[in-house]
Amino acid sequence: MQGTSRGSLLSAQERLETLLGAGGSDPAAIGDALFAVTGLLDSSAALRRALTDPSRDGESKAALVSRLLDGKVEGSVVDLVAGMARSRWAQSRDLADALEQLAATATIASAEGSGELDRVEDELFRFRRTIDGDPQLRSALTDRTASGERKAALVSALLDGKVAPATLRLARQAVLAGRGLRLDAVLSSYADAAALRRQQLVAHVVVALPLDADQRERLTAALQRQYGRNVHLNVDVDPEVLGGIRVEIGDEVLDGTISRRLQEARRQLSR
């Protein structure tokens, strides 16, 4: 994915991370909903074109998403997909590809929340190896004449009760995901996403003005040097901080905002 599509995907990933970090969110349910929307787009080339048509107004595309999804998935997911419809995509298939990536991320985040991320990464790898080593199973799971439901049922029969819930979700989705991708490639991409999430930190950043691409890159590089791990930025713009920057990673807060300095100055003066 390149050009405008990559920029749109990065923006959607930031919105998803904000959603996953919100109190009361259920990453597994979000992942299931996003996979369902991915399937909806996969089933209709006309819908993919309608939602990615560069000549069509972004708000009209978002309204179409709302009409299709309201009452079927939770409102936060509708808002996320509507925001993606407002964005620009180089090819009509890029939107479905992006939705699948977000769905996998949410599902993997559910494993992270339950302390099963390492297990999921290992189980996806082992399942891929099992398929590679069993021609009969590989044929059954890649048979283009068999329905997706039949192949997903076979995956459930093989794995249900033996692997983490997130592994089962991703393995089932791998046999349902078409778009010209080989099954082993899809499973590898999910395992790679799990490995990346295991290695990365999420930094919640608050600034007075939006960061440009160079500022984001320099801040990411500085945090990665400090923590020795990959860092994903979730950036919120809050004019009330006046200037400077606030970074929260886990339980650690680095607050260099002007508003914070003013509060500290007032505290000192009031002593």
Protein Blocks (a to p, Z undefined) as FASTA:
>chain_A
ZZjllmmmmmmmmmmmmmmmpghiafklmmmmmmmmmmmmmmomklmmmmmmmkbcfklm
mmmmmmmmgokacfklmmmmmmmmmpccfbfklmmmmmmmmmmmmmmmmmmmnopmmmmm
mmmmmmmmmmmmmmklmmmmmmmkbcfklmmmmmmmmmgopacfklmmmmmmmmmpgnhp
afklmmmmmmmmmmmmmmpccdddddfbdcdfklmmmmmmmmmmmnopacdddddddfkn
opacdddehjbccdfbfklmmmmmmmmmmZZ
